[in-house]
Amino acid sequence: MAEPKQSKPTAGAMRVDTSLVRELAELLSENSLTEIEVEDGDRKIRVRRESAPVFSAATPAPSAAAAPAPAATAVAPAVDAIPANAVKSPMVGTCFLSPQPGDPPFVAVGDAVKAGDTLLIIEAMKVMNPITAPAGGVVKQVLVSDGQPVEFDQPLIVIG
């Protein structure tokens, strides 16, 4: 089995696993993420890219010059409208609302949930992480869509 390809260290420099860096960069692109960080003992690797092109490309507009103004005014009220009791993402990853493609979602608006019920799944680094209700209540809003990339601390679901 071949050992991971690493750059040649210079005196006092850290050895970098270039294949790991490439894999992390591919994960950024595949999941439309802006940053990913991996820590292994005293070694830490962070791969980041600017997010501006991702958001401007997703905003449909008749001309490129007109896109920034509508996007700024449309996003600001939505952020202010997020209630404080929203369940937020504990990680960066891809959000899935159902256990498998084609299955019904874990929860829908109007569903009663109790503490510990699975609300959705976030896939991060090929690991499926269930996101559970911190307390009981009724699902008031689902703020994400199936297969959507999510950022750390992004509001996901509002339970009232």
DSSP file (Angstrom, degrees, kcal/mol; ACC not computed):
  #  RESIDUE AA STRUCTURE BP1 BP2  ACC     N-H-->O    O-->H-N    N-H-->O    O-->H-N    TCO  KAPPA ALPHA  PHI   PSI    X-CA   Y-CA   Z-CA
    1    1 A M              0   0    0      0, 0.0     2,-0.2     0, 0.0     0, 0.0   0.000 360.0 360.0 360.0 132.6    0.0    0.0    0.0
    2    2 A A        -     0   0    0      1,-0.1     3,-0.1     3,-0.0     0, 0.0  -0.460 360.0-124.3 -76.0 141.9    1.4    3.4   -1.0
    3    3 A E        -     0   0    0     -2,-0.2     3,-0.1     1,-0.1    -1,-0.1  -0.560  41.3 -85.5 -82.1 149.2    2.1    5.9    1.7
    4    4 A P        -     0   0    0      0, 0.0     2,-0.3     0, 0.0    -1,-0.1  -0.220  47.4-108.3 -56.5 142.1    0.5    9.4    1.3
    5    5 A K        -     0   0    0     -3,-0.1    14,-1.0    12,-0.1    13,-0.9  -0.566  44.1-177.1 -73.1 127.9    2.4   11.8   -0.8
    6    6 A Q  B     -A   17   0A   0     -2,-0.3    11,-0.2    11,-0.2     2,-0.1  -0.937  27.6-110.2-128.7 150.7    4.0   14.5    1.3
    7    7 A S        -     0   0    0      9,-1.8     9,-0.2    -2,-0.3     0, 0.0  -0.401  45.0 -95.9 -73.8 157.5    6.0   17.6    0.4
    8    8 A K        -     0   0    0      7,-0.1     2,-0.1    -2,-0.1    -1,-0.1  -0.623  43.0-129.3 -77.6 123.9    9.7   17.6    1.3
    9    9 A P        -     0   0    0      0, 0.0     2,-0.2     0, 0.0     6,-0.1  -0.411  14.4-150.6 -74.4 146.6   10.2   19.3    4.7
   10   10 A T    >   -     0   0    0      4,-0.1     3,-2.5     1,-0.1     2,-0.0  -0.627  51.7 -57.5-102.4 172.4   12.8   22.0    5.1
   11   11 A A  T 3  S-     0   0    0      1,-0.3    -1,-0.1    -2,-0.2     3,-0.1  -0.276 125.8  -2.1 -56.1 121.8   14.5   22.6    8.5
   12   12 A G  T 3  S+     0   0    0      1,-0.3    -1,-0.3    -3,-0.1     2,-0.2   0.448 103.2 129.9  79.5   0.8   11.8   23.3   11.1
   13   13 A A    <   -     0   0    0     -3,-2.5     2,-0.3     1,-0.1    -1,-0.3  -0.536  61.2-110.4 -90.7 156.1    8.9   23.1    8.6
   14   14 A M        -     0   0    0     -2,-0.2     2,-0.4    -3,-0.1    -4,-0.1  -0.603  29.2-118.9 -81.4 141.4    5.8   21.0    9.0
   15   15 A R        -     0   0    0     -2,-0.3     2,-0.5    -6,-0.1    -7,-0.1  -0.704  30.9-152.8 -79.5 128.5    5.3   18.0    6.7
   16   16 A V        -     0   0    0     -2,-0.4    -9,-1.8    -9,-0.2     2,-1.2  -0.905  12.7-140.4-111.0 127.9    2.1   18.5    4.7
   17   17 A D  B >>  -A    6   0A   0     -2,-0.5     4,-1.9   -11,-0.2     3,-0.6  -0.730  19.0-170.4 -83.1  96.2    0.1   15.6    3.3
   18   18 A T  H 3> S+     0   0    0     -2,-1.2     4,-2.3   -13,-0.9    -1,-0.2   0.806  82.2  57.5 -64.0 -30.3   -0.8   17.1   -0.1
   19   19 A S  H 3> S+     0   0    0    -14,-1.0     4,-2.2     2,-0.2    -1,-0.3   0.874 106.5  49.7 -68.5 -34.1   -3.3   14.4   -0.9
   20   20 A L  H <> S+     0   0    0     -3,-0.6     4,-2.6   -15,-0.3    -2,-0.2   0.911 109.9  50.5 -66.9 -42.4   -5.2   15.3    2.3
   21   21 A V  H  X S+     0   0    0     -4,-1.9     4,-2.3     1,-0.2    -2,-0.2   0.919 111.3  48.6 -61.7 -43.2   -5.2   19.0    1.3
   22   22 A R  H  X S+     0   0    0     -4,-2.3     4,-2.3     2,-0.2    -1,-0.2   0.917 111.0  50.4 -62.0 -43.2   -6.5   18.0   -2.2
   23   23 A E  H  X S+     0   0    0     -4,-2.2     4,-2.1     1,-0.2    -2,-0.2   0.902 110.8  48.9 -63.1 -41.6   -9.2   15.9   -0.7
   24   24 A L  H  X S+     0   0    0     -4,-2.6     4,-2.0     2,-0.2    -1,-0.2   0.901 110.2  51.4 -64.3 -40.6  -10.3   18.7    1.6
   25   25 A A  H  X S+     0   0    0     -4,-2.3     4,-1.9     1,-0.2    -2,-0.2   0.885 109.0  51.1 -63.8 -38.2  -10.4   21.1   -1.3
   26   26 A E  H  X S+     0   0    0     -4,-2.3     4,-3.1     1,-0.2     5,-0.2   0.900 107.3  53.3 -65.2 -40.2  -12.6   18.7   -3.3
   27   27 A L  H  X S+     0   0    0     -4,-2.1     4,-1.9     2,-0.2     6,-0.3   0.886 106.6  53.5 -60.7 -39.0  -15.0   18.5   -0.3
   28   28 A L  H  <>S+     0   0    0     -4,-2.0     5,-2.2     2,-0.2     4,-0.4   0.950 114.3  40.9 -58.5 -49.3  -15.2   22.3   -0.3
   29   29 A S  H ><5S+     0   0    0     -4,-1.9     3,-0.9     1,-0.2    -2,-0.2   0.929 114.4  50.4 -67.1 -46.8  -16.2   22.3   -4.0
   30   30 A E  H 3<5S+     0   0    0     -4,-3.1    -1,-0.2     1,-0.2    -2,-0.2   0.832 121.2  34.0 -62.7 -33.6  -18.5   19.2   -3.9
   31   31 A N  T 3<5S-     0   0    0     -4,-1.9    -1,-0.2    -5,-0.2    -2,-0.2   0.268 105.8-120.0-108.3  10.1  -20.5   20.6   -0.9
   32   32 A S  T < 5 +     0   0    0     -3,-0.9    -3,-0.2    -4,-0.4     2,-0.2   0.873  58.8 157.5  53.1  41.9  -20.3   24.3   -1.7
   33   33 A L      < -     0   0    0     -5,-2.2    -1,-0.2    -6,-0.3     3,-0.1  -0.546  41.4-152.1 -92.6 161.6  -18.5   25.0    1.6
   34   34 A T  S    S+     0   0    0      1,-0.3    15,-2.7    -2,-0.2     2,-0.3   0.641  76.4  13.8-104.8 -20.4  -16.3   28.0    2.3
   35   35 A E  E     -B   48   0B   0     13,-0.2     2,-0.3    -7,-0.1    -1,-0.3  -0.991  53.7-179.1-156.7 145.2  -14.0   26.5    5.0
   36   36 A I  E     -B   47   0B   0     11,-2.3    11,-2.9    -2,-0.3     2,-0.4  -0.989   8.6-168.0-145.2 141.9  -13.0   23.1    6.3
   37   37 A E  E     -B   46   0B   0     -2,-0.3     2,-0.4     9,-0.2     9,-0.2  -0.994   3.0-169.9-135.5 137.5  -10.5   22.3    9.1
   38   38 A V  E     -B   45   0B   0      7,-2.9     7,-3.0    -2,-0.4     2,-0.4  -0.988   4.2-166.8-127.8 136.0   -9.0   19.0   10.2
   39   39 A E  E     +B   44   0B   0     -2,-0.4     2,-0.4     5,-0.2     5,-0.2  -0.987  10.7 173.4-127.0 132.1   -7.0   18.4   13.4
   40   40 A D  E >   -B   43   0B   0      3,-3.3     3,-1.9    -2,-0.4     2,-0.4  -0.845  66.0 -57.6-139.0  97.4   -4.8   15.4   14.1
   41   41 A G  T 3  S-     0   0    0     -2,-0.4    -1,-0.0     1,-0.3     0, 0.0  -0.537 121.8 -15.6  67.6-123.9   -2.8   15.7   17.3
   42   42 A D  T 3  S+     0   0    0     -2,-0.4     2,-0.5    -3,-0.1    -1,-0.3   0.405 120.7  93.5 -92.9   2.8   -0.6   18.7   16.9
   43   43 A R  E <   +B   40   0B   0     -3,-1.9    -3,-3.3     2,-0.0     2,-0.4  -0.835  51.5 178.4 -98.9 130.7   -1.2   18.9   13.2
   44   44 A K  E     -B   39   0B   0     -2,-0.5     2,-0.4    -5,-0.2    -5,-0.2  -0.998   7.4-171.5-135.1 129.6   -4.0   21.2   12.0
   45   45 A I  E     -B   38   0B   0     -7,-3.0    -7,-2.9    -2,-0.4     2,-0.4  -0.985   2.2-175.8-124.8 127.8   -5.0   21.9    8.4
   46   46 A R  E     -B   37   0B   0     -2,-0.4     2,-0.5    -9,-0.2    -9,-0.2  -0.988   4.3-169.7-123.3 129.2   -7.5   24.5    7.3
   47   47 A V  E     +B   36   0B   0    -11,-2.9   -11,-2.3    -2,-0.4     2,-0.3  -0.980  17.0 170.4-117.5 126.8   -8.6   25.0    3.7
   48   48 A R  E     -B   35   0B   0     -2,-0.5     2,-0.3   -13,-0.2   -13,-0.2  -0.974  14.5-173.7-138.6 148.4  -10.7   28.1    3.0
   49   49 A R        -     0   0    0    -15,-2.7     2,-0.1    -2,-0.3    -2,-0.0  -0.955  39.1 -90.5-136.1 159.5  -12.0   29.9   -0.1
   50   50 A E        -     0   0    0     -2,-0.3     4,-0.3     1,-0.1   -15,-0.0  -0.440  28.4-154.0 -68.9 140.8  -13.8   33.2   -0.5
   51   51 A S  S  > S+     0   0    0      1,-0.2     4,-1.7    -2,-0.1     3,-0.4   0.611  71.9  90.1 -93.3 -13.2  -17.6   32.8   -0.4
   52   52 A A  H  > S+     0   0    0      1,-0.2     4,-2.4     2,-0.2     5,-0.3   0.890  86.5  49.8 -55.5 -47.1  -18.6   35.9   -2.5
   53   53 A P  H  > S+     0   0    0      0, 0.0     4,-1.9     0, 0.0    -1,-0.2   0.868 108.3  54.6 -62.2 -33.8  -18.6   34.0   -5.9
   54   54 A V  H  > S+     0   0    0     -3,-0.4     4,-1.1    -4,-0.3    -2,-0.2   0.934 113.4  40.3 -63.7 -46.1  -20.8   31.2   -4.5
   55   55 A F  H  X S+     0   0    0     -4,-1.7     4,-0.8     1,-0.2    -1,-0.2   0.891 115.1  49.9 -73.9 -39.6  -23.5   33.6   -3.2
   56   56 A S  H  < S+     0   0    0     -4,-2.4     3,-0.4     1,-0.2    -1,-0.2   0.856 109.8  52.0 -69.0 -32.2  -23.5   35.9   -6.2
   57   57 A A  H  < S+     0   0    0     -4,-1.9    -1,-0.2    -5,-0.3    -2,-0.2   0.820 108.3  51.6 -71.1 -29.5  -23.8   33.0   -8.7
   58   58 A A  H  < S+     0   0    0     -4,-1.1    -1,-0.2    -5,-0.2    -2,-0.2   0.630  91.7  87.1 -81.7 -13.4  -26.8   31.6   -6.8
   59   59 A T  S  < S-     0   0    0     -4,-0.8     2,-0.3    -3,-0.4    12,-0.1  -0.777  76.3-141.8 -90.4 108.9  -28.6   34.9   -6.9
   60   60 A P        +     0   0    0      0, 0.0    -2,-0.1     0, 0.0     3,-0.1  -0.522  34.3 158.4 -70.7 132.1  -30.6   35.2  -10.1
   61   61 A A        -     0   0    0     -2,-0.3     6,-0.1     1,-0.1     3,-0.1  -0.991  49.8-124.3-151.7 149.5  -30.5   38.7  -11.5
   62   62 A P  S    S+     0   0    0      0, 0.0     2,-0.3     0, 0.0    -1,-0.1   0.839  98.6  16.7 -66.4 -31.2  -31.1   40.3  -15.0
   63   63 A S  S  > S-     0   0    0      1,-0.1     4,-0.8    -3,-0.1     3,-0.4  -0.983  72.5-124.6-140.8 154.6  -27.7   41.9  -14.9
   64   64 A A  T  4 S+     0   0    0     -2,-0.3     3,-0.5     1,-0.2    -1,-0.1   0.841 110.2  56.5 -65.0 -33.8  -24.5   41.5  -12.8
   65   65 A A  T  4 S+     0   0    0      1,-0.2     4,-0.4     2,-0.1    -1,-0.2   0.828 107.2  48.5 -68.4 -31.8  -24.5   45.2  -11.7
   66   66 A A  T  4 S+     0   0    0     -3,-0.4    -1,-0.2     1,-0.2    -2,-0.2   0.636  92.8  81.3 -83.5 -13.8  -28.0   44.9  -10.2
   67   67 A A  S  X S+     0   0    0     -4,-0.8     4,-1.8    -3,-0.5     5,-0.2   0.896  83.2  55.1 -64.6 -46.0  -27.4   41.7   -8.2
   68   68 A P  H  > S+     0   0    0      0, 0.0     4,-2.2     0, 0.0    -1,-0.2   0.894 104.7  51.4 -61.3 -42.6  -25.6   43.0   -5.1
   69   69 A A  H  > S+     0   0    0     -4,-0.4     4,-1.9     1,-0.2     5,-0.2   0.946 112.7  43.0 -62.9 -50.5  -28.3   45.6   -4.0
   70   70 A P  H  > S+     0   0    0      0, 0.0     4,-2.2     0, 0.0    -1,-0.2   0.893 113.6  53.1 -63.3 -36.4  -31.3   43.2   -4.1
   71   71 A A  H  X S+     0   0    0     -4,-1.8     4,-2.0     1,-0.2     5,-0.2   0.912 108.8  49.1 -64.6 -41.5  -29.3   40.4   -2.4
   72   72 A A  H  X S+     0   0    0     -4,-2.2     4,-1.6     1,-0.2    -1,-0.2   0.906 114.9  43.3 -66.1 -41.8  -28.3   42.6    0.5
   73   73 A T  H  < S+     0   0    0     -4,-1.9    -1,-0.2    -5,-0.2    -2,-0.2   0.827 114.3  51.0 -74.3 -29.8  -31.8   43.9    1.1
   74   74 A A  H  X S+     0   0    0     -4,-2.2     4,-0.8    -5,-0.2    -2,-0.2   0.859 112.4  45.1 -75.1 -34.5  -33.4   40.4    0.8
   75   75 A V  H  X S+     0   0    0     -4,-2.0     4,-2.0    -5,-0.2     5,-0.2   0.882 102.3  64.3 -78.3 -38.7  -31.0   38.7    3.2
   76   76 A A  H  X S+     0   0    0     -4,-1.6     4,-1.9     1,-0.2     5,-0.2   0.900 103.3  44.9 -57.6 -48.6  -31.0   41.3    6.0
   77   77 A P  H  > S+     0   0    0      0, 0.0     4,-1.7     0, 0.0    -1,-0.2   0.891 111.1  54.7 -64.6 -35.8  -34.7   40.9    7.0
   78   78 A A  H  < S+     0   0    0     -4,-0.8     4,-0.4     1,-0.2    -2,-0.2   0.901 108.1  48.6 -63.6 -40.6  -34.5   37.1    6.9
   79   79 A V  H >< S+     0   0    0     -4,-2.0     3,-1.1     1,-0.2    -1,-0.2   0.907 111.8  49.5 -66.3 -41.1  -31.6   37.1    9.3
   80   80 A D  H 3< S+     0   0    0     -4,-1.9    -1,-0.2     1,-0.2    -2,-0.2   0.800 105.6  59.2 -66.2 -28.2  -33.4   39.4   11.7
   81   81 A A  T 3< S+     0   0    0     -4,-1.7    -1,-0.2    -5,-0.2    -2,-0.2   0.520  76.3 110.0 -81.6  -5.0  -36.6   37.2   11.5
   82   82 A I  S <  S-     0   0    0     -3,-1.1     4,-0.0    -4,-0.4    -3,-0.0  -0.598  70.3-129.0 -74.7 118.8  -34.8   34.1   12.9
   83   83 A P    >   -     0   0    0      0, 0.0     3,-1.3     0, 0.0    -1,-0.1  -0.260  13.4-119.4 -66.4 155.6  -36.1   33.4   16.4
   84   84 A A  T 3  S+     0   0    0      1,-0.3    -2,-0.1    74,-0.0    74,-0.0   0.731 110.0  64.1 -67.0 -22.1  -33.7   32.9   19.2
   85   85 A N  T 3  S+     0   0    0      2,-0.1    74,-0.9    75,-0.0    -1,-0.3   0.179  73.5 129.2 -90.8  19.7  -35.1   29.4   19.8
   86   86 A A  E <   -C  158   0C   0     -3,-1.3     2,-0.5    72,-0.2    72,-0.3  -0.518  65.1-119.8 -72.2 139.1  -34.0   28.1   16.4
   87   87 A V  E     -C  157   0C   0     70,-3.9    69,-3.3    -2,-0.2    70,-1.2  -0.706  37.3-153.4 -77.0 125.5  -32.0   24.8   16.4
   88   88 A K  E     -C  155   0C   0     -2,-0.5    64,-0.1    67,-0.3    66,-0.1  -0.707  19.5 -97.8-107.7 155.4  -28.6   25.7   14.9
   89   89 A S        -     0   0    0     65,-2.4    64,-3.2    -2,-0.3    65,-0.2  -0.505  21.7-158.9 -70.7 129.2  -26.1   23.6   13.1
   90   90 A P  S    S+     0   0    0      0, 0.0     2,-0.3     0, 0.0    -1,-0.1   0.455  74.2  16.3 -84.9   0.7  -23.2   22.4   15.3
   91   91 A M  S    S-     0   0    0     60,-0.2     2,-0.4    63,-0.1    63,-0.2  -0.957  82.5 -93.0-159.3 170.9  -21.0   21.8   12.3
   92   92 A V  S    S+     0   0    0     -2,-0.3     2,-0.3    60,-0.1    59,-0.2  -0.805  70.6  95.0 -91.4 136.6  -20.3   22.5    8.6
   93   93 A G  E    S-E  150   0D   0     57,-2.0    57,-3.2    -2,-0.4     2,-0.5  -0.970  73.7 -54.2 174.5-159.9  -21.8   19.9    6.3
   94   94 A T  E     -EF 149 123D   0     29,-2.3    29,-3.1    -2,-0.3     2,-0.4  -0.945  47.4-135.0-113.7 130.6  -24.7   18.9    4.0
   95   95 A C  E     - F   0 122D   0     53,-3.0    52,-2.9    -2,-0.5    53,-0.4  -0.669  18.2-172.7 -89.8 134.1  -28.2   18.8    5.5
   96   96 A F  E     - F   0 121D   0     25,-3.3    25,-2.9    -2,-0.4    50,-0.1  -0.996  11.8-164.4-126.4 128.3  -30.6   15.9    4.8
   97   97 A L  S    S+     0   0    0     -2,-0.4     9,-3.1    23,-0.2    10,-0.4   0.604  74.5  43.4 -87.5 -13.3  -34.2   16.1    6.0
   98   98 A S  S    S-     0   0    0      7,-0.3    23,-0.1     8,-0.1    21,-0.0  -0.889  84.2-115.4-130.5 162.0  -35.0   12.4    5.7
   99   99 A P  S    S+     0   0    0      0, 0.0    -1,-0.1     0, 0.0    21,-0.0   0.836  98.9   4.9 -66.5 -31.9  -33.1    9.2    6.6
  100  100 A Q  S >  S-     0   0    0      4,-0.2     3,-2.1    -3,-0.0     2,-0.0  -0.978  95.3 -80.3-146.7 155.6  -32.8    8.1    2.9
  101  101 A P  T 3  S+     0   0    0      0, 0.0    -5,-0.0     0, 0.0     0, 0.0  -0.343 118.6  20.7 -57.0 135.0  -33.6    9.6   -0.5
  102  102 A G  T 3  S+     0   0    0      1,-0.3     0, 0.0    -4,-0.0     0, 0.0   0.188  97.9 116.1  90.5 -17.0  -37.3    9.1   -1.2
  103  103 A D  S <  S-     0   0    0     -3,-2.1    -1,-0.3     1,-0.1     3,-0.1  -0.458  76.7 -95.8 -78.9 156.7  -38.3    8.6    2.5
  104  104 A P        -     0   0    0      0, 0.0    -4,-0.2     0, 0.0    -1,-0.1  -0.364  51.8 -91.6 -66.4 154.6  -40.6   11.1    4.2
  105  105 A P        -     0   0    0      0, 0.0    -7,-0.3     0, 0.0     3,-0.1  -0.240  27.8-117.9 -65.4 156.8  -38.8   13.9    6.2
  106  106 A F  S    S+     0   0    0     -9,-3.1     2,-0.3    13,-0.3    14,-0.1   0.930  95.2   3.2 -57.7 -47.4  -38.0   13.4    9.9
  107  107 A V        -     0   0    0     12,-0.5     2,-0.3   -10,-0.4    -1,-0.2  -0.947  63.8-165.1-139.4 158.7  -40.2   16.3   10.8
  108  108 A A    >   -     0   0    0     -2,-0.3     3,-2.3    -3,-0.1    31,-0.3  -0.913  46.1 -71.2-136.4 164.9  -42.5   18.8    9.1
  109  109 A V  T 3  S+     0   0    0     -2,-0.3    31,-0.2     1,-0.3     3,-0.1  -0.349 122.1  25.9 -57.3 131.3  -44.0   22.2   10.1
  110  110 A G  T 3  S+     0   0    0     29,-3.1    -1,-0.3     1,-0.3     2,-0.2   0.204  89.0 131.4  97.8 -14.6  -46.7   21.5   12.6
  111  111 A D    <   -     0   0    0     -3,-2.3    28,-2.8    28,-0.1     2,-0.4  -0.472  56.2-128.9 -72.0 140.7  -45.3   18.2   13.9
  112  112 A A  E     -H  138   0E   0     26,-0.2     2,-0.3    -2,-0.2    26,-0.2  -0.761  31.1-175.7 -86.6 134.5  -44.9   17.8   17.7
  113  113 A V  E     -H  137   0E   0     24,-3.2    24,-2.6    -2,-0.4     2,-0.3  -0.914  13.8-148.6-127.9 156.2  -41.5   16.8   18.8
  114  114 A K    >   -     0   0    0     -2,-0.3     3,-2.4    22,-0.3    19,-0.3  -0.843  44.4 -72.5-119.0 162.2  -40.0   15.8   22.2
  115  115 A A  T 3  S+     0   0    0     -2,-0.3    21,-0.1     1,-0.3     3,-0.1  -0.252 120.7  24.4 -53.4 130.8  -36.4   16.3   23.4
  116  116 A G  T 3  S+     0   0    0     17,-2.9    -1,-0.3     1,-0.3     2,-0.1   0.251  84.9 136.3  96.6 -12.1  -34.1   13.9   21.7
  117  117 A D    <   -     0   0    0     -3,-2.4    16,-2.5    16,-0.1     2,-0.4  -0.450  62.7-109.8 -67.4 140.8  -36.2   13.4   18.6
  118  118 A T  E     + G   0 132D   0     14,-0.2    14,-0.3     1,-0.2     3,-0.1  -0.584  36.4 177.6 -73.1 128.3  -34.1   13.4   15.3
  119  119 A L  E     -     0   0D   0     12,-3.4   -12,-0.5     1,-0.4     2,-0.3   0.794  61.9 -34.9 -97.1 -38.9  -34.9   16.6   13.3
  120  120 A L  E     - G   0 131D   0     11,-1.2    11,-3.0   -14,-0.1    -1,-0.4  -0.941  58.4-106.3-168.2 179.4  -32.5   16.1   10.4
  121  121 A I  E     -FG  96 130D   0    -25,-2.9   -25,-3.3    -2,-0.3     2,-0.5  -0.971  17.0-157.7-124.9 140.4  -29.0   14.7    9.5
  122  122 A I  E     -FG  95 129D   0      7,-2.5     7,-2.3    -2,-0.4     2,-0.5  -0.981  11.7-149.4-116.7 122.7  -25.9   16.6    8.7
  123  123 A E  E     +FG  94 128D   0    -29,-3.1   -29,-2.3    -2,-0.5     2,-0.4  -0.796  22.5 170.7 -90.4 126.0  -23.2   14.8    6.7
  124  124 A A  E >   - G   0 127D   0      3,-2.3     3,-1.3    -2,-0.5   -31,-0.1  -0.977  69.8 -11.9-138.0 122.1  -19.7   15.9    7.5
  125  125 A M  T 3  S-     0   0    0     -2,-0.4     3,-0.1     1,-0.3    -1,-0.1   0.884 128.6 -55.6  55.5  42.1  -16.6   14.1    6.2
  126  126 A K  T 3  S+     0   0    0      1,-0.2     2,-0.5     0, 0.0    -1,-0.3   0.661 113.1 120.1  66.8  19.5  -18.8   11.1    5.1
  127  127 A V  E <   -G  124   0D   0     -3,-1.3    -3,-2.3     2,-0.0     2,-0.6  -0.964  60.8-136.8-114.6 130.2  -20.3   10.7    8.6
  128  128 A M  E     -G  123   0D   0     -2,-0.5    -5,-0.2    -5,-0.2    -7,-0.0  -0.773  21.4-168.3 -88.5 118.0  -24.0   11.1    9.2
  129  129 A N  E     -G  122   0D   0     -7,-2.3    -7,-2.5    -2,-0.6     2,-0.2  -0.918  13.8-140.2-111.3 111.0  -24.7   13.2   12.3
  130  130 A P  E     -G  121   0D   0      0, 0.0     2,-0.6     0, 0.0    -9,-0.2  -0.501   9.5-149.1 -70.5 136.4  -28.3   13.2   13.6
  131  131 A I  E     -G  120   0D   0    -11,-3.0   -12,-3.4    -2,-0.2   -11,-1.2  -0.938  21.2-162.1-105.7 120.7  -29.4   16.7   14.9
  132  132 A T  E     -G  118   0D   0     -2,-0.6   -14,-0.2   -14,-0.3   -15,-0.1  -0.646  25.6 -95.4-108.4 159.5  -31.9   16.2   17.7
  133  133 A A        -     0   0    0    -16,-2.5   -17,-2.9   -19,-0.3   -16,-0.1  -0.553  24.3-153.2 -70.3 127.8  -34.5   18.5   19.3
  134  134 A P  S    S+     0   0    0      0, 0.0     2,-0.3     0, 0.0    -1,-0.2   0.756  78.6   3.9 -73.6 -23.1  -33.0   20.1   22.5
  135  135 A A  S    S-     0   0    0    -21,-0.1   -19,-0.1   -18,-0.1   -18,-0.1  -0.964  87.1 -89.1-153.4 164.6  -36.5   20.4   24.0
  136  136 A G        +     0   0    0     -2,-0.3     2,-0.3   -21,-0.1   -22,-0.3  -0.331  64.7 101.0 -75.6 161.3  -40.1   19.4   23.2
  137  137 A G  E     -H  113   0E   0    -24,-2.6   -24,-3.2    23,-0.1     2,-0.4  -0.985  68.1 -57.7 159.1-161.9  -42.5   21.6   21.2
  138  138 A V  E     -H  112   0E   0     -2,-0.3    22,-2.9   -26,-0.2     2,-0.5  -0.944  48.4-112.5-117.3 136.8  -44.0   22.1   17.8
  139  139 A V  E     +D  159   0C   0    -28,-2.8   -29,-3.1    -2,-0.4    20,-0.2  -0.561  37.9 173.3 -69.3 116.7  -42.0   22.6   14.6
  140  140 A K  E     +     0   0C   0     18,-3.1     2,-0.3    -2,-0.5    19,-0.2   0.810  62.3   6.1 -94.4 -37.6  -42.7   26.2   13.5
  141  141 A Q  E     -D  158   0C   0     17,-1.4    17,-2.6   -33,-0.1     2,-0.5  -0.998  50.0-151.4-148.8 144.1  -40.3   26.5   10.6
  142  142 A V  E     -D  157   0C   0     -2,-0.3    15,-0.2    15,-0.2   -33,-0.1  -0.980  18.1-175.4-112.6 113.6  -37.9   24.4    8.6
  143  143 A L        +     0   0    0     13,-2.9     2,-0.3    -2,-0.5    14,-0.2   0.413  58.9  56.7 -94.7  -0.2  -35.2   26.9    7.4
  144  144 A V  S    S-     0   0    0     12,-0.6     2,-0.3     6,-0.0     6,-0.0  -0.851  70.7-133.2-128.1 163.2  -33.1   24.5    5.2
  145  145 A S    >   -     0   0    0     -2,-0.3     3,-1.8     4,-0.1   -50,-0.2  -0.781  39.9 -81.4-114.4 163.3  -33.8   22.3    2.2
  146  146 A D  T 3  S+     0   0    0     -2,-0.3   -50,-0.2     1,-0.3    -1,-0.1  -0.397 115.7  13.0 -64.0 130.3  -32.8   18.7    1.6
  147  147 A G  T 3  S+     0   0    0    -52,-2.9    -1,-0.3     1,-0.3   -51,-0.2   0.492  91.7 144.7  83.8   4.4  -29.2   18.4    0.3
  148  148 A Q    <   -     0   0    0     -3,-1.8   -53,-3.0   -53,-0.4    -1,-0.3  -0.569  52.7-120.8 -78.6 134.4  -28.4   22.0    1.2
  149  149 A P  E     -E   94   0D   0      0, 0.0     2,-0.3     0, 0.0   -55,-0.3  -0.536  33.9-161.8 -68.3 139.6  -24.9   22.8    2.4
  150  150 A V  E     -E   93   0D   0    -57,-3.2   -57,-2.0    -2,-0.2     2,-0.2  -0.926   8.1-140.7-126.1 152.4  -24.9   24.4    5.9
  151  151 A E    >   -     0   0    0     -2,-0.3     3,-1.6   -59,-0.2   -62,-0.3  -0.622  40.7 -77.6-103.2 164.0  -22.4   26.4    7.9
  152  152 A F  T 3  S+     0   0    0      1,-0.3    -1,-0.1    -2,-0.2   -60,-0.1  -0.395 117.1  10.8 -59.4 135.9  -21.6   26.2   11.6
  153  153 A D  T 3  S+     0   0    0    -64,-3.2    -1,-0.3     1,-0.2   -61,-0.1   0.573  88.9 148.4  70.6  12.6  -24.2   28.0   13.8
  154  154 A Q    <   -     0   0    0     -3,-1.6   -65,-2.4   -63,-0.2    -1,-0.2  -0.627  55.4-110.2 -76.6 132.3  -26.7   28.3   10.9
  155  155 A P  E     +C   88   0C   0      0, 0.0   -67,-0.3     0, 0.0     3,-0.1  -0.426  43.4 169.1 -62.9 135.2  -30.3   28.2   12.0
  156  156 A L  E     +     0   0C   0    -69,-3.3   -13,-2.9     1,-0.4   -12,-0.6   0.783  57.2   5.6-113.2 -53.3  -32.0   25.0   10.8
  157  157 A I  E     -CD  87 142C   0    -70,-1.2   -70,-3.9   -15,-0.2     2,-0.5  -0.996  58.4-140.1-142.2 140.9  -35.4   24.5   12.4
  158  158 A V  E     -CD  86 141C   0    -17,-2.6   -18,-3.1    -2,-0.3   -17,-1.4  -0.911  17.9-171.9-104.5 124.8  -37.5   26.6   14.7
  159  159 A I  E       D   0 139C   0    -74,-0.9   -20,-0.2    -2,-0.5   -47,-0.0  -0.968 360.0 360.0-116.5 127.7  -39.3   24.8   17.5
  160  160 A G              0   0    0    -22,-2.9   -21,-0.1    -2,-0.5    -1,-0.1   0.407 360.0 360.0-117.9 360.0  -41.9   26.7   19.6
